[in-house]
Amino acid sequence: MKKSLKDQLKPIKAQARPSALPVLRPAAPSPEPEPDFRQLFADVTPLKHVPRHAHTPPKPRPKPRKQQQEIPLSATLHAELMRHAVGWFEPAEADHSFAKPGQTSSTLRRLRAGHWPVAAELDLHGFDRFSAQERLALFLHRARRFGVCVRIIHGKGFGSVDGEPVLKRMVRGWLKHHPDVLAYCEADDRCGGHGALLVLLRTLRPHERHED
């Protein structure tokens, strides 16, 4: 039986399919030859010296000028400055009496009446404010070994500049802030009046009796 035309064309179609045809790939290009370094830079003229950057260190800072030495004050100018400074740190008026908080109302009355005998006395006549403060601090430290009541004579201020009582205000201001002072009052006229004070001190504690 003869094959039909369709059956005869099947082998031809199979050969004509793209998948059956061989794949043709382009050939890889050959690598370019390496350039010749000498030929590339044949027209370049080398420099005789290598151009390096010369680093210049910064200049040192100028030395500071010496401070002008203070000119010492003369005794007259020093006294004038101190006269104007009076009252900056001390009260403008001197209290006649003082008692620390916690003291009974009878403390000042008993102090004025001489209930405690005077154990030591300090006279500050003729001292400036600095010497007076130093002597007063040392006196109070030592006087507590002899008793609790002392007399301090600061003067009435008649001999001060302009008649102002300098030590009177200062001494009373210092005593108010001293940790060992409990109270003070002006002495009677027989013992200096308002130019002197009776001062009541804190009792010496047992462990303080062996200290200097």
N, CA, C and O of each residue as an XYZ file, in Angstrom:
848
protein
N       0.865     -1.173      0.000
C       0.000      0.000      0.000
C       0.896      1.215      0.000
O       1.802      1.317      0.827
N       0.679      2.062     -0.837
C       1.539      3.233     -0.969
C       1.264      4.207      0.162
O       0.116      4.374      0.575
N       2.359      4.882      0.692
C       2.221      5.913      1.729
C       1.605      7.147      1.144
O       1.786      7.491     -0.024
N       0.868      7.795      2.010
C       0.284      9.065      1.579
C       1.360     10.126      1.515
O       2.466      9.954      2.028
N       1.017     11.206      0.886
C       1.973     12.339      0.747
C       2.353     12.924      2.108
O       3.475     13.386      2.311
N       1.433     12.894      2.994
C       1.692     13.454      4.339
C       2.711     12.624      5.079
O       3.591     13.155      5.757
N       2.592     11.360      4.949
C       3.542     10.506      5.631
C       4.928     10.588      4.999
O       5.938     10.418      5.681
N       4.969     10.834      3.774
C       6.256     10.956      3.100
C       6.992     12.243      3.485
O       8.222     12.294      3.455
N       6.226     13.284      3.849
C       6.873     14.582      4.189
C       7.334     14.660      5.653
O       8.089     15.572      5.988
N       6.925     13.770      6.512
C       7.304     13.831      7.937
C       8.801     13.779      8.145
O       9.311     14.582      8.926
N       9.564     12.867      7.484
C      11.013     12.872      7.719
C      11.677     14.170      7.272
O      12.671     14.599      7.858
N      11.139     14.774      6.261
C      11.728     16.018      5.749
C      11.487     17.160      6.739
O      12.364     17.998      6.952
N      10.287     17.188      7.347
C       9.991     18.243      8.310
C      10.866     18.103      9.555
O      11.307     19.100     10.126
N      11.107     16.884      9.963
C      11.926     16.665     11.159
C      13.348     17.154     10.964
O      13.964     17.690     11.885
N      13.872     16.963      9.741
C      15.223     17.444      9.463
C      15.272     18.965      9.357
O      16.307     19.581      9.614
N      14.141     19.568      8.974
C      14.118     21.024      8.803
C      13.894     21.781     10.106
O      13.953     23.010     10.115
N      13.636     21.073     11.212
C      13.413     21.771     12.500
C      14.693     22.471     12.983
O      15.791     21.956     12.771
N      14.559     23.664     13.643
C      15.757     24.407     14.119
C      16.572     23.646     15.142
O      17.797     23.761     15.176
N      15.874     22.842     16.006
C      16.604     22.118     17.052
C      17.488     21.051     16.478
O      18.474     20.640     17.090
N      17.133     20.610     15.307
C      17.941     19.567     14.709
C      19.146     20.101     13.984
O      20.070     19.347     13.677
N      19.158     21.406     13.700
C      20.268     22.007     12.979
C      21.438     22.242     13.929
O      21.173     22.501     15.103
N      22.669     22.178     13.543
C      23.837     22.437     14.421
C      23.919     23.910     14.795
O      23.644     24.782     13.971
N      24.311     24.195     16.084
C      24.449     25.572     16.599
C      25.809     26.105     16.196
O      26.833     25.482     16.475
N      25.822     27.220     15.562
C      27.059     27.856     15.135
C      27.388     29.010     16.095
O      26.614     29.963     16.181
N      28.513     28.946     16.816
C      28.938     29.985     17.749
C      30.077     30.774     17.145
O      30.942     30.220     16.467
N      30.073     32.141     17.408
C      31.172     32.951     16.870
C      32.480     32.621     17.579
O      32.482     32.290     18.765
N      33.534     32.707     16.892
C      34.852     32.404     17.461
C      35.263     33.511     18.419
O      35.040     34.681     18.107
N      35.873     33.191     19.611
C      36.332     34.170     20.601
C      37.449     35.004     20.020
O      38.358     34.473     19.382
N      37.386     36.349     20.242
C      38.452     37.203     19.712
C      39.767     36.916     20.410
O      39.795     36.591     21.596
N      40.785     37.031     19.712
C      42.121     36.814     20.288
C      42.485     38.000     21.176
O      42.168     39.130     20.807
N      43.144     37.805     22.344
C      43.517     38.914     23.256
C      44.490     39.879     22.592
O      45.374     39.517     21.816
N      44.248     41.174     22.972
C      45.126     42.199     22.417
C      46.503     42.084     23.052
O      46.613     41.709     24.219
N      47.506     42.386     22.338
C      48.862     42.296     22.910
C      49.087     43.375     23.957
O      48.534     44.468     23.841
N      49.905     43.081     24.999
C      50.234     44.035     26.047
C      50.976     45.230     25.462
O      51.878     45.064     24.641
N      50.573     46.506     25.910
C      51.264     47.683     25.371
C      52.701     47.739     25.860
O      53.020     47.283     26.958
N      53.527     48.285     25.056
C      54.937     48.451     25.403
C      55.088     49.756     26.184
O      54.830     50.834     25.649
N      55.513     49.660     27.471
C      55.623     50.829     28.359
C      56.603     51.856     27.803
O      56.351     53.058     27.876
N      57.690     51.400     27.262
C      58.699     52.334     26.753
C      58.166     53.106     25.539
O      58.460     54.289     25.367
N      57.393     52.431     24.718
C      56.842     53.131     23.545
C      55.765     54.141     23.951
O      55.658     55.211     23.351
N      54.959     53.795     24.983
C      53.909     54.716     25.410
C      54.482     56.012     25.963
O      53.938     57.084     25.699
N      55.564     55.937     26.723
C      56.134     57.119     27.371
C      57.489     57.495     26.758
O      58.377     57.993     27.450
N      57.631     57.253     25.474
C      58.902     57.574     24.811
C      59.141     59.073     24.742
O      60.292     59.510     24.748
N      58.049     59.894     24.677
C      58.221     61.351     24.547
C      58.216     62.063     25.897
O      58.185     63.294     25.930
N      58.244     61.336     27.000
C      58.227     61.946     28.341
C      59.648     62.156     28.813
O      60.492     61.264     28.722
N      59.906     63.387     29.333
C      61.235     63.719     29.859
C      61.208     63.621     31.384
O      60.448     64.365     32.004
N      61.961     62.783     32.001
C      61.929     62.654     33.474
C      62.502     63.897     34.145
O      63.408     64.534     33.608
N      61.971     64.246     35.330
C      62.457     65.382     36.110
C      63.729     65.000     36.851
O      63.925     63.856     37.262
N      64.583     66.002     37.003
C      65.838     65.756     37.698
C      65.631     65.613     39.205
O      66.317     64.814     39.842
N      64.664     66.401     39.808
C      64.413     66.377     41.248
C      62.957     66.011     41.497
O      62.057     66.428     40.767
N      62.754     65.242     42.516
C      61.389     64.862     42.883
C      60.722     66.052     43.581
O      61.262     66.541     44.574
N      59.569     66.537     43.100
C      58.926     67.714     43.719
C      58.220     67.348     45.023
O      57.044     66.985     45.011
N      58.931     67.442     46.145
C      58.349     67.149     47.456
C      57.904     68.443     48.137
O      58.499     69.505     47.956
N      56.842     68.315     48.922
C      56.335     69.476     49.666
C      57.162     69.661     50.934
O      57.302     68.744     51.743
N      57.699     70.855     51.088
C      58.501     71.172     52.277
C      57.566     71.668     53.377
O      56.994     72.753     53.269
N      57.411     70.860     54.450
C      56.516     71.225     55.548
C      57.207     72.222     56.473
O      58.297     71.965     56.985
N      56.565     73.344     56.673
C      57.101     74.374     57.567
C      56.348     74.313     58.882
O      55.148     74.585     58.904
N      57.008     73.965     59.982
C      56.294     73.887     61.267
C      55.801     75.265     61.695
O      56.433     76.274     61.380
N      54.679     75.316     62.409
C      54.164     76.620     62.861
C      55.104     77.282     63.857
O      55.822     76.617     64.603
N      55.079     78.581     63.849
C      55.933     79.320     64.779
C      55.410     79.157     66.203
O      54.199     79.109     66.419
N      56.308     79.074     67.164
C      55.843     78.942     68.563
C      55.116     80.202     69.018
O      55.386     81.312     68.559
N      54.194     79.985     69.928
C      53.441     81.122     70.459
C      54.369     82.058     71.229
O      55.316     81.619     71.881
N      54.087     83.313     71.144
C      54.939     84.250     71.900
C      54.781     84.050     73.401
O      53.683     83.774     73.887
N      55.851     84.186     74.111
C      55.811     84.036     75.554
C      54.989     85.163     76.176
O      55.089     86.319     75.765
N      54.171     84.808     77.177
C      53.365     85.870     77.802
C      54.246     86.888     78.505
O      55.296     86.572     79.064
N      53.787     88.070     78.454
C      54.538     89.133     79.127
C      54.447     88.966     80.635
O      53.442     88.497     81.170
N      55.468     89.341     81.274
C      55.473     89.283     82.728
C      54.486     90.299     83.280
O      54.426     91.453     82.857
N      53.715     89.813     84.245
C      52.758     90.715     84.867
C      53.485     91.791     85.663
O      54.525     91.578     86.286
N      52.879     92.922     85.598
C      53.487     94.033     86.323
C      53.402     93.778     87.825
O      52.360     93.389     88.352
N      54.480     93.998     88.468
C      54.508     93.814     89.905
C      53.695     94.905     90.590
O      53.743     96.084     90.239
N      52.935     94.438     91.601
C      52.104     95.384     92.320
C      52.974     96.338     93.142
O      53.940     95.941     93.793
N      52.599     97.568     93.084
C      53.324     98.582     93.837
C      52.817     98.556     95.283
O      51.618     98.715     95.514
N      53.690     98.363     96.236
C      53.221     98.328     97.630
C      52.581     99.645     98.031
O      53.021    100.726     97.638
N      51.516     99.519     98.834
C      50.807    100.713     99.289
C      51.549    101.351    100.448
O      52.155    100.675    101.278
N      51.485    102.631    100.477
C      52.073    103.349    101.603
C      51.197    103.155    102.834
O      50.029    102.782    102.732
N      51.770    103.410    103.971
C      51.026    103.237    105.220
C      49.826    104.165    105.281
O      48.778    103.795    105.811
N      49.973    105.371    104.739
C      48.862    106.334    104.773
C      47.717    105.867    103.888
O      46.553    105.919    104.286
N      48.060    105.400    102.662
C      47.026    104.937    101.752
C      46.355    103.675    102.273
O      45.144    103.508    102.132
N      47.139    102.787    102.875
C      46.568    101.564    103.437
C      45.579    101.883    104.555
O      44.503    101.291    104.635
N      45.955    102.817    105.410
C      45.053    103.203    106.500
C      43.781    103.835    105.966
O      42.700    103.629    106.518
N      43.906    104.612    104.881
C      42.728    105.252    104.302
C      41.786    104.219    103.688
O      40.567    104.324    103.828
N      42.354    103.220    103.009
C      41.512    102.175    102.430
C      40.811    101.364    103.510
O      39.631    101.036    103.380
N      41.527    101.045    104.560
C      40.922    100.280    105.635
C      39.840    101.089    106.344
O      38.857    100.527    106.826
N      40.018    102.398    106.407
C      39.006    103.229    107.063
C      37.697    103.188    106.285
O      36.617    103.137    106.874
N      37.803    103.210    104.939
C      36.596    103.137    104.124
C      36.003    101.732    104.123
O      34.801    101.564    103.915
N      36.850    100.711    104.356
C      36.354     99.337    104.348
C      35.629     98.961    105.619
O      34.918     97.957    105.652
N      35.795     99.748    106.662
C      35.124     99.468    107.919
C      33.615     99.523    107.695
O      33.098    100.494    107.141
N      32.931     98.504    108.117
C      31.497     98.448    107.934
C      31.066     97.576    106.774
O      29.884     97.248    106.669
N      31.984     97.187    105.897
C      31.612     96.297    104.796
C      31.243     94.914    105.326
O      30.282     94.305    104.855
N      32.000     94.417    106.299
C      31.786     93.081    106.827
C      31.367     93.100    108.296
O      31.005     92.058    108.844
N      31.411     94.245    108.930
C      30.990     94.361    110.311
C      29.685     95.154    110.374
O      29.410     95.954    109.480
N      28.890     94.945    111.402
C      27.624     95.686    111.509
C      27.872     97.178    111.652
O      28.887     97.606    112.203
N      26.929     97.961    111.146
C      27.062     99.420    111.227
C      26.962     99.910    112.661
O      27.567    100.921    113.017
N      26.203     99.201    113.486
C      26.037     99.586    114.887
C      26.452     98.416    115.773
O      26.294     97.252    115.404
N      26.980     98.745    116.940
C      27.435     97.725    117.879
C      26.305     97.388    118.841
O      25.697     98.276    119.439
N      26.031     96.089    118.983
C      24.993     95.653    119.914
C      25.499     95.790    121.348
O      26.666     95.524    121.637
N      24.603     96.207    122.236
C      24.987     96.342    123.637
C      25.096     94.986    124.324
O      25.858     94.827    125.277
N      24.335     94.011    123.839
C      24.381     92.677    124.441
C      24.003     91.650    123.377
O      23.456     91.978    122.325
N      24.314     90.407    123.690
C      24.048     89.328    122.741
C      23.974     88.017    123.505
O      24.720     87.800    124.460
N      23.062     87.138    123.073
C      22.949     85.795    123.637
C      22.598     84.848    122.501
O      21.705     85.137    121.704
N      23.292     83.724    122.421
C      23.031     82.764    121.358
C      21.684     82.083    121.572
O      21.230     81.952    122.709
N      21.048     81.652    120.493
C      19.783     80.922    120.646
C      19.973     79.696    121.526
O      20.960     78.971    121.407
N      19.006     79.481    122.413
C      19.080     78.367    123.338
C      19.451     78.778    124.749
O      19.274     78.000    125.686
N      19.971     80.004    124.918
C      20.303     80.490    126.249
C      19.031     80.976    126.952
O      18.127     81.519    126.316
N      18.978     80.776    128.240
C      17.800     81.184    129.008
C      17.735     82.706    129.118
O      18.725     83.400    128.886
N      16.569     83.206    129.470
C      16.378     84.657    129.579
C      17.178     85.252    130.731
O      17.431     86.457    130.756
N      17.567     84.433    131.659
C      18.315     84.944    132.817
C      19.817     84.982    132.571
O      20.556     85.469    133.427
N      20.286     84.495    131.456
C      21.734     84.431    131.221
C      22.344     85.823    131.224
O      23.326     86.054    131.929
N      21.794     86.754    130.461
C      22.347     88.114    130.410
C      22.195     88.816    131.756
O      23.091     89.551    132.172
N      21.092     88.604    132.431
C      20.895     89.256    133.731
C      21.937     88.780    134.734
O      22.474     89.585    135.495
N      22.220     87.510    134.744
C      23.226     86.970    135.659
C      24.625     87.413    135.257
O      25.484     87.628    136.113
N      24.856     87.552    133.931
C      26.176     87.997    133.483
C      26.432     89.443    133.903
O      27.538     89.776    134.329
N      25.419     90.304    133.787
C      25.575     91.707    134.209
C      25.770     91.810    135.724
O      26.502     92.672    136.211
N      25.121     90.940    136.437
C      25.181     91.009    137.901
C      26.469     90.429    138.460
O      26.674     90.477    139.672
N      27.347     89.884    137.624
C      28.606     89.336    138.102
C      28.465     87.963    138.703
O      29.220     87.603    139.605
N      27.503     87.179    138.218
C      27.305     85.831    138.761
C      28.539     84.956    138.546
O      28.881     84.137    139.398
N      29.203     85.133    137.406
C      30.422     84.374    137.124
C      31.632     85.290    137.319
O      31.670     86.373    136.734
N      32.592     84.900    138.101
C      33.767     85.756    138.316
C      34.602     85.869    137.037
O      34.681     84.929    136.246
N      35.220     87.038    136.852
C      36.067     87.263    135.677
C      37.366     86.498    135.852
O      38.110     86.723    136.806
N      37.635     85.573    134.899
C      38.806     84.716    135.009
C      40.012     85.273    134.273
O      41.143     84.929    134.617
N      39.809     86.131    133.260
C      40.923     86.683    132.486
C      40.444     87.959    131.807
O      39.247     88.195    131.640
N      41.422     88.767    131.424
C      41.092     90.066    130.815
C      42.034     90.330    129.641
O      43.220     90.005    129.695
N      41.478     90.931    128.567
C      42.260     91.270    127.374
C      42.007     92.734    127.038
O      40.861     93.164    126.904
N      43.102     93.501    126.903
C      43.022     94.916    126.550
C      43.533     95.085    125.121
O      44.688     94.769    124.834
N      42.680     95.582    124.225
C      43.020     95.726    122.816
C      43.361     97.155    122.429
O      43.414     97.468    121.239
N      43.587     98.011    123.376
C      43.977     99.391    123.070
C      45.298     99.404    122.291
O      46.248     98.720    122.670
N      45.357    100.170    121.221
C      46.584    100.342    120.457
C      46.806     99.326    119.351
O      47.802     99.427    118.636
N      45.911     98.340    119.177
C      46.071     97.334    118.132
C      45.176     97.670    116.939
O      44.072     98.193    117.093
N      45.687     97.351    115.739
C      44.846     97.507    114.560
C      43.903     96.312    114.471
O      43.953     95.411    115.308
N      43.033     96.307    113.444
C      41.999     95.290    113.357
C      42.572     93.887    113.177
O      42.018     92.923    113.707
N      43.682     93.759    112.432
C      44.254     92.438    112.181
C      44.915     91.877    113.434
O      44.700     90.720    113.795
N      45.711     92.697    114.086
C      46.357     92.247    115.326
C      45.329     91.993    116.417
O      45.481     91.065    117.212
N      44.283     92.811    116.460
C      43.258     92.626    117.485
C      42.517     91.311    117.289
O      42.230     90.606    118.256
N      42.209     90.981    116.041
C      41.492     89.726    115.789
C      42.354     88.515    116.151
O      41.856     87.539    116.712
N      43.637     88.582    115.830
C      44.537     87.471    116.155
C      44.666     87.297    117.661
O      44.617     86.175    118.166
N      44.829     88.391    118.370
C      44.979     88.310    119.832
C      43.682     87.851    120.492
O      43.704     87.115    121.478
N      42.551     88.293    119.939
C      41.273     87.894    120.523
C      41.032     86.401    120.362
O      40.581     85.744    121.300
N      41.330     85.849    119.167
C      41.130     84.416    118.940
C      42.015     83.587    119.871
O      41.559     82.594    120.436
N      43.272     83.990    120.031
C      44.176     83.254    120.914
C      43.757     83.391    122.375
O      43.855     82.434    123.143
N      43.294     84.567    122.755
C      42.871     84.794    124.140
C      41.670     83.917    124.503
O      41.652     83.299    125.567
N      40.672     83.863    123.623
C      39.484     83.065    123.916
C      39.825     81.574    123.988
O      39.235     80.834    124.775
N      40.765     81.147    123.174
C      41.150     79.733    123.186
C      41.814     79.349    124.511
O      41.584     78.258    125.034
N      42.638     80.252    125.050
C      43.369     79.941    126.281
C      42.564     80.255    127.532
O      42.723     79.586    128.553
N      41.698     81.268    127.466
C      40.997     81.721    128.669
C      40.003     80.697    129.186
O      39.694     80.694    130.378
N      39.500     79.835    128.331
C      38.510     78.848    128.768
C      39.080     77.866    129.775
O      38.321     77.170    130.449
N      40.409     77.793    129.893
C      41.035     76.892    130.864
C      40.960     77.460    132.286
O      41.150     76.738    133.264
N      40.682     78.764    132.383
C      40.690     79.409    133.697
C      39.287     79.738    134.194
O      39.100     79.975    135.387
N      38.299     79.758    133.304
C      36.938     80.062    133.717
C      36.065     80.324    132.510
O      36.525     80.258    131.370
N      34.776     80.628    132.772
C      33.820     80.812    131.684
C      33.495     82.278    131.434
O      32.808     82.598    130.464
N      33.974     83.169    132.286
C      33.683     84.600    132.123
C      34.993     85.373    131.973
O      35.912     85.215    132.776
N      35.068     86.224    130.921
C      36.254     87.045    130.679
C      35.809     88.476    130.378
O      34.657     88.744    130.036
N      36.774     89.374    130.520
C      36.517     90.784    130.204
C      37.401     91.180    129.021
O      38.601     90.909    129.024
N      36.811     91.817    128.013
C      37.533     92.289    126.838
C      37.352     93.796    126.742
O      36.230     94.299    126.684
N      38.462     94.500    126.725
C      38.439     95.964    126.647
C      38.803     96.361    125.220
O      39.943     96.163    124.799
N      37.868     96.910    124.484
C      38.118     97.339    123.102
C      38.163     98.845    122.951
O      38.486     99.351    121.877
N      37.842     99.568    124.013
C      37.877    101.031    123.956
C      36.553    101.609    123.460
O      35.700    100.910    122.915
N      36.424    102.909    123.674
C      35.192    103.601    123.287
C      35.289    104.245    121.915
O      34.291    104.747    121.398
N      36.485    104.238    121.313
C      36.629    104.750    119.954
C      36.863    106.246    119.856
O      36.770    106.808    118.765
N      37.169    106.911    120.978
C      37.396    108.363    120.924
C      38.671    108.699    120.168
O      38.768    109.773    119.574
N      39.644    107.808    120.178
C      40.908    108.082    119.499
C      40.930    107.636    118.049
O      41.961    107.796    117.395
N      39.839    107.080    117.504
C      39.804    106.617    116.127
C      39.646    107.776    115.155
O      39.304    108.893    115.541
N      39.906    107.478    113.862
C      39.739    108.489    112.825
C      38.262    108.879    112.752
O      37.394    108.006    112.729
N      37.976    110.152    112.717
C      36.613    110.684    112.679
C      35.809    110.315    113.913
O      34.588    110.470    113.926
N      36.487    109.825    114.961
C      35.780    109.485    116.184
C      34.888    108.275    116.082
O      34.039    108.070    116.950
N      35.051    107.443    115.029
C      34.231    106.251    114.860
C      34.833    105.087    115.639
O      36.032    104.832    115.522
N      34.033    104.377    116.430
C      34.546    103.232    117.204
C      34.771    102.018    116.304
O      33.848    101.238    116.068
N      35.984    101.860    115.807
C      36.280    100.783    114.867
C      36.299     99.429    115.569
O      35.536     98.532    115.208
N      37.167     99.276    116.573
C      37.290     97.988    117.251
C      36.022     97.603    118.000
O      35.734     96.419    118.176
N      35.289     98.573    118.426
C      34.070     98.278    119.176
C      33.095     97.461    118.338
O      32.544     96.465    118.808
N      32.886     97.883    117.103
C      31.976     97.145    116.223
C      32.578     95.813    115.805
O      31.888     94.794    115.767
N      33.854     95.828    115.495
C      34.497     94.610    115.009
C      34.518     93.520    116.067
O      34.165     92.374    115.787
N      34.922     93.860    117.256
C      35.032     92.867    118.326
C      33.666     92.253    118.617
O      33.563     91.040    118.799
N      32.641     93.055    118.662
C      31.313     92.524    118.968
C      30.783     91.675    117.813
O      30.067     90.699    118.035
N      31.132     92.046    116.583
C      30.747     91.208    115.451
C      31.474     89.877    115.451
O      30.881     88.847    115.130
N      32.751     89.883    115.805
C      33.518     88.636    115.866
C      32.984     87.712    116.957
O      32.857     86.505    116.748
N      32.674     88.282    118.118
C      32.208     87.468    119.241
C      30.880     86.781    118.922
O      30.643     85.659    119.369
N      30.022     87.439    118.158
C      28.721     86.852    117.829
C      28.866     85.591    116.983
O      27.993     84.724    117.018
N      29.962     85.476    116.220
C      30.153     84.323    115.350
C      31.162     83.318    115.909
O      31.437     82.299    115.275
N      31.713     83.599    117.085
C      32.679     82.676    117.659
C      31.953     81.476    118.247
O      30.970     81.656    118.966
N      32.407     80.247    117.964
C      31.674     79.060    118.439
C      31.684     78.877    119.944
O      30.817     78.182    120.475
N      32.650     79.485    120.664
C      32.744     79.284    122.103
C      32.079     80.393    122.903
O      32.050     80.323    124.132
N      31.548     81.410    122.246
C      30.916     82.536    122.948
C      29.422     82.271    123.059
O      28.736     82.069    122.057
N      28.927     82.274    124.301
C      27.499     82.057    124.542
C      26.741     83.376    124.669
O      25.587     83.469    124.251
N      27.368     84.374    125.231
C      26.694     85.669    125.422
C      27.733     86.719    125.783
O      28.848     86.401    126.197
N      27.340     87.982    125.616
C      28.163     89.096    126.105
C      27.262     90.278    126.410
O      26.149     90.393    125.896
N      27.778     91.152    127.265
C      27.073     92.387    127.607
C      28.107     93.433    127.977
O      29.248     93.100    128.297
N      27.713     94.688    127.936
C      28.632     95.769    128.294
C      28.891     95.752    129.794
O      28.005     95.482    130.605
N      30.134     96.049    130.123
C      30.506     96.087    131.543
C      29.936     97.338    132.196
O      29.527     98.275    131.510
N      29.912     97.346    133.528
C      29.439     98.545    134.222
C      30.507     99.629    134.165
O      31.619     99.392    133.693
N      30.167    100.807    134.644
C      31.076    101.952    134.532
C      32.375    101.728    135.299
O      33.405    102.284    134.918
N      32.359    100.952    136.338
C      33.571    100.721    137.114
C      34.571     99.857    136.333
O      35.772     99.912    136.598
N      34.087     99.070    135.386
C      34.960     98.136    134.650
C      35.093     98.506    133.171
O      35.462     97.655    132.362
N      34.802     99.753    132.800
C      35.012    100.186    131.423
C      33.775    100.663    130.700
O      33.887    101.255    129.627
N      32.585    100.422    131.259
C      31.363    100.893    130.612
C      31.187    100.289    129.215
O      31.431     99.102    129.000
N      30.757    101.135    128.270
C      30.528    100.622    126.911
C      31.830    100.460    126.121
O      31.794    100.165    124.926
N      32.977    100.652    126.779
C      34.263    100.369    126.140
C      34.806     98.998    126.480
O      35.927     98.662    126.096
N      34.018     98.191    127.204
C      34.454     96.854    127.603
C      33.261     95.912    127.605
O      32.111     96.344    127.674
N      33.548     94.633    127.529
C      32.514     93.612    127.480
C      32.799     92.519    128.492
O      33.952     92.163    128.734
N      31.732     91.992    129.080
C      31.800     90.755    129.842
C      31.314     89.643    128.922
O      30.217     89.720    128.369
N      32.131     88.618    128.761
C      31.852     87.572    127.786
C      31.704     86.241    128.515
O      32.551     85.874    129.329
N      30.621     85.520    128.217
C      30.382     84.203    128.793
C      30.785     83.153    127.765
O      30.299     83.157    126.634
N      31.685     82.248    128.175
C      32.226     81.234    127.271
C      31.631     79.862    127.557
O      31.120     79.603    128.646
N      31.705     79.016    126.585
C      31.250     77.642    126.711
C      32.184     76.879    127.646
O      33.398     77.079    127.623
N      31.616     76.016    128.457
C      32.406     75.240    129.404
C      33.354     74.304    128.660
O      32.986     73.700    127.653
N      34.557     74.194    129.163
C      35.565     73.343    128.540
C      35.179     71.885    128.705
O      34.889     71.443    129.817
N      35.171     71.131    127.612
C      34.829     69.718    127.662
C      36.030     68.916    128.190
O      37.169     69.372    128.090
N      35.776     67.725    128.752
C      36.883     66.938    129.334
C      37.995     66.629    128.339
O      39.172     66.712    128.690
N      37.649     66.278    127.121
C      38.698     65.923    126.159
C      39.477     67.133    125.691
O      40.551     66.978    125.109
N      38.961     68.358    125.930
C      39.663     69.573    125.506
C      40.646     70.050    126.562
O      41.458     70.932    126.281
N      40.602     69.503    127.751
C      41.488     69.971    128.823
C      42.930     69.586    128.589
O      43.828     70.196    129.168
N      43.182     68.577    127.745
C      44.547     68.122    127.491
C      45.083     68.676    126.184
O      46.205     68.349    125.799
N      44.312     69.509    125.489
C      44.784     70.094    124.249
C      45.464     71.421    124.539
O      45.211     72.069    125.554
N      46.359     71.814    123.591
C      47.052     73.096    123.766
C      46.090     74.232    123.467
O      46.468     75.400    123.553
